[in-house]
């Protein structure tokens, strides 16, 4: 997750604040036309493979590729797996690096693939050659000094030139629910963020009744370091509103303290009850986007 914004103190707690636009003028924004939309609509984008660090082919014909991070990115190395003639980028969930024996460096990249978390184990030699294995998600490679155990499949080394004819897909622009809540009186709030590589500037918010959930322009997001208490300022047209969510970093379910959430409009606070994200049924709502 990227954090890009200014730091400040609020009540003795560190605050990360991102101001996405000028909150002072409603002209134009309030008069813009809204259209029906899907708040979870996403695209699959093409991506440049860039520098290939290691590539291998499994006995079943699947290609696995480790590529350098995109230029200017502070992400880990990127992982691609072939699917239907395309190299599809996977979400890297963890990485470990260490120096190995015989002049080789070890790199283990764990990535998400559906509900599983497999890993690519790479030994990169000083001469530029590499050896590569695909490992099942339940294998622990941390203790292995040089070679992973039998639960890993050796991959045939592949030159980067063999990948040139394959299309390359980036991570999909899917979205997740950050908050789902009901306001006292019957209105609802839905806040989404991208699944991958997001910042506070990417927050999107819908507010309204189930038959008319309107997207509102998010003006400012502040998240405290107390476990995730968050203030979101958004345009109401006319005026602005602030919704406060307590302890956003806690998971859904028993043990989560969601007390004290509220919506403030024109100085008046209304109680907000957070709902478990798993209770959200999209077909029960009609959304419009500005």
C-alpha positions in Angstrom: 0.0 0.0 0.0 1.3 3.5 -0.8 0.9 6.4 1.6 1.3 9.8 -0.1 0.4 12.8 2.0 1.3 15.2 4.7 1.8 14.2 8.4 0.2 16.1 11.3 -0.7 15.6 14.9 -4.3 15.2 15.9 -5.1 14.8 19.6 -1.6 13.5 20.2 -1.9 10.9 17.4 -0.1 10.9 14.1 -2.4 11.7 11.1 -1.8 11.0 7.5 -3.8 13.5 5.4 -4.3 13.5 1.7 -6.2 16.5 0.2 -7.4 15.4 -3.2 -9.0 18.7 -4.4 -10.2 22.2 -3.4 -13.1 21.9 -1.0 -14.1 25.5 -1.3 -16.2 25.8 -4.5 -19.3 23.7 -5.2 -19.8 25.3 -8.6 -19.8 22.9 -11.5 -19.5 19.8 -9.3 -23.0 19.9 -7.9 -24.5 20.5 -11.3 -22.7 17.6 -13.0 -24.9 14.8 -14.4 -24.8 11.4 -12.7 -25.2 8.1 -14.6 -25.9 4.6 -13.5 -22.7 2.6 -12.8 -21.1 -0.4 -11.2 -18.9 0.7 -8.3 -16.8 -2.5 -8.7 -16.3 -2.2 -12.4 -12.7 -2.9 -13.3 -10.3 -3.2 -16.3 -7.5 -5.5 -17.2 -4.6 -3.4 -18.5 -1.5 -4.2 -20.5 1.9 -3.8 -18.9 5.5 -3.7 -20.0 7.4 -6.8 -18.9 10.6 -4.8 -18.6 13.7 -6.5 -17.2 13.3 -10.2 -16.8 15.3 -11.4 -13.8 14.4 -15.1 -14.1 12.0 -17.2 -16.2 11.1 -20.9 -16.1 8.8 -23.4 -17.7 7.0 -26.1 -15.7 6.5 -29.6 -17.0 2.8 -28.8 -17.7 3.9 -25.9 -20.0 3.2 -23.0 -17.6 5.7 -20.2 -17.7 6.7 -18.4 -14.5 8.6 -15.0 -14.8 10.2 -12.8 -12.2 10.7 -9.3 -13.5 12.2 -6.1 -12.0 9.9 -3.5 -10.4 8.4 -0.9 -12.8 10.6 2.1 -13.2 10.1 4.6 -10.3 8.2 2.0 -8.2 9.1 0.9 -4.7 7.3 -2.4 -5.1 8.9 -5.8 -4.9 9.9 -7.7 -7.9 6.9 -8.6 -10.1 5.6 -12.1 -10.8 3.9 -13.3 -14.0 2.3 -16.6 -14.7 1.2 -17.7 -18.2 -2.5 -18.2 -18.7 -4.0 -18.8 -22.1 -1.1 -17.5 -24.1 -0.7 -14.3 -21.9 1.6 -13.5 -19.0 -0.6 -12.4 -16.2 0.8 -10.4 -13.3 0.2 -11.8 -9.8 0.0 -9.9 -6.5 3.3 -10.5 -4.6 2.4 -11.0 -0.9 5.8 -11.5 0.5 9.5 -11.7 -0.4 12.7 -12.9 1.3 16.3 -12.4 0.1 19.6 -13.9 1.2 23.1 -14.7 0.0 23.6 -18.3 -0.9 26.6 -20.5 -1.2 28.6 -21.1 -4.5 28.2 -17.4 -5.5 24.4 -17.4 -5.8 21.7 -15.2 -4.2 18.4 -16.7 -3.1 15.1 -15.0 -3.6 11.7 -16.3 -2.5 8.5 -14.5 -3.8 5.1 -15.6 -2.4 2.2 -14.5 -4.6 -1.6 -14.7 -4.5 -3.2 -17.1 -7.0 -6.9 -17.5 -6.3 -7.2 -18.8 -2.7 -3.6 -20.2 -2.6 -0.3 -18.6 -1.9 2.4 -20.4 -3.9 6.0 -19.3 -4.1 8.8 -18.9 -6.7 12.2 -19.9 -5.4 15.1 -18.4 -7.4 18.8 -18.9 -7.2 20.6 -16.2 -9.2 24.2 -16.7 -10.0 26.8 -13.9 -10.4 27.2 -14.8 -14.1 23.5 -13.9 -14.8 22.2 -17.4 -14.9 19.5 -18.6 -12.6 17.7 -21.7 -11.3 14.0 -21.6 -10.5 11.4 -23.7 -8.7 7.7 -23.4 -8.1 6.7 -24.3 -4.6 3.3 -25.1 -3.1 1.9 -22.7 -0.5 2.5 -24.9 2.5 6.2 -25.4 2.0 8.6 -23.5 4.3 11.7 -22.6 2.3 13.2 -20.3 5.0 15.3 -23.1 6.5 16.6 -24.3 3.2 20.1 -22.9 2.6 20.6 -23.9 -1.0 17.7 -26.0 -2.5 14.0 -26.3 -1.6 12.6 -29.7 -0.7 10.6 -32.2 -2.8 7.4 -30.2 -2.5 8.9 -27.8 -5.1 8.9 -28.4 -8.9 12.1 -27.6 -10.8 11.5 -25.3 -13.8 13.2 -25.4 -17.1 15.3 -22.3 -17.6 13.8 -20.0 -20.3 15.5 -17.1 -22.1 13.7 -13.8 -22.1 13.6 -13.9 -25.9 11.1 -16.8 -25.7 8.6 -14.6 -24.0 8.6 -11.8 -26.6 5.5 -13.1 -28.5 3.3 -13.2 -25.4 0.9 -10.4 -24.3 1.5 -9.1 -20.8 -1.4 -8.3 -18.4 -1.0 -6.0 -15.4 -2.9 -6.4 -12.1 -6.6 -5.9 -12.6 -8.1 -2.6 -11.3 -10.5 -4.5 -9.0 -11.9 -2.8 -5.9 -12.6 -3.9 -2.4 -15.0 -2.5 0.3 -13.2 -0.4 2.9 -16.4 0.6 4.7 -20.0 -0.4 4.5 -22.3 1.3 7.0 -25.8 2.5 7.7 -26.6 6.0 8.9 -29.3 6.5 11.5 -32.5 7.3 9.6 -31.9 4.7 6.9 -29.2 6.0 4.5 -26.2 3.9 3.6 -22.5 4.6 3.0 -20.2 2.6 0.8 -16.4 3.3 0.6 -14.2 1.4 -1.9 -10.5 1.2 -2.5 -8.5 -0.5 -5.3 -7.4 -4.1 -4.4 -3.8 -3.4 -5.4 -1.4 -0.5 -5.1 -3.7 2.2 -3.7 -3.3 5.4 -1.8 -5.8 7.5 0.1 -6.5 9.6 -3.0 -8.1 6.4 -4.5 -11.0 6.4 -1.9 -14.4 6.4 -3.6 -17.6 7.0 -1.6 -21.4 6.5 -2.3 -24.1 7.8 0.0 -27.9 7.5 -0.2 -30.8 5.1 0.1 -30.7 1.7 -1.5 -32.6 2.8 -4.6 -30.4 5.9 -5.1 -26.8 5.5 -4.0 -24.9 8.6 -5.4 -21.2 8.9 -5.7 -19.8 11.8 -3.7 -16.6 13.6 -4.4 -14.0 12.7 -1.7 -12.2 15.8 -0.6 -9.9 14.6 2.2 -8.9 11.4 4.0 -7.2 11.4 7.4 -6.2 8.2 9.1 -4.9 8.1 12.7 -2.3 5.7 14.1 -4.5 4.4 16.8 -5.4 1.3 14.8 -7.1 3.0 11.9 -9.6 5.6 13.0 -10.4 7.5 9.8 -12.1 10.8 8.9 -13.4 11.2 5.3 -14.6 14.6 4.1 -16.8 14.5 1.0 -19.0 17.0 -0.9 -22.7 16.9 -0.2 -23.8 19.6 -2.6 -24.3 22.1 -1.2 -21.7 22.0 1.5 -19.5 19.2 2.8 -19.8 16.3 5.2 -17.4 14.3 7.4 -17.8 10.7 8.2 -15.8 9.1 11.0 -15.0 5.4 11.1 -13.4 3.9 14.2 -10.7 1.3 14.0 -10.9 0.6 10.3 -7.9 -1.8 10.4 -9.8 -4.4 12.5 -11.3 -7.3 10.6 -15.0 -7.9 10.3 -16.7 -9.9 12.9 -16.7 -10.5 16.7 -14.1 -8.5 18.6 -14.2 -5.5 16.4 -14.9 -2.2 18.2 -16.9 -0.1 15.9 -18.5 2.2 18.4 -18.4 6.0 18.0 -18.8 6.2 14.2 -20.8 9.2 13.0 -21.7 11.4 10.0 -21.4 15.2 10.5 -23.3 17.6 8.3 -23.5 21.3 9.1 -22.2 20.7 12.6 -24.9 18.1 13.4 -23.7 14.5 14.1 -25.7 11.4 13.3 -24.8 7.9 14.4 -23.3 5.6 11.9 -23.4 1.8 12.3 -20.7 -0.1 10.5 -21.8 -3.3 8.8 -19.8 -6.4 8.0 -18.6 -6.2 4.4 -19.8 -9.8 3.8 -23.4 -8.6 4.3 -23.2 -6.3 1.3 -25.5 -7.5 -1.5 -24.9 -5.3 -4.6 -28.1 -6.3 -6.3 -30.0 -4.6 -3.4 -28.6 -1.2 -4.4 -28.7 1.1 -7.4 -25.6 3.2 -7.9 -24.9 6.4 -9.9 -21.5 8.0 -10.6 -20.6 11.6 -11.3 
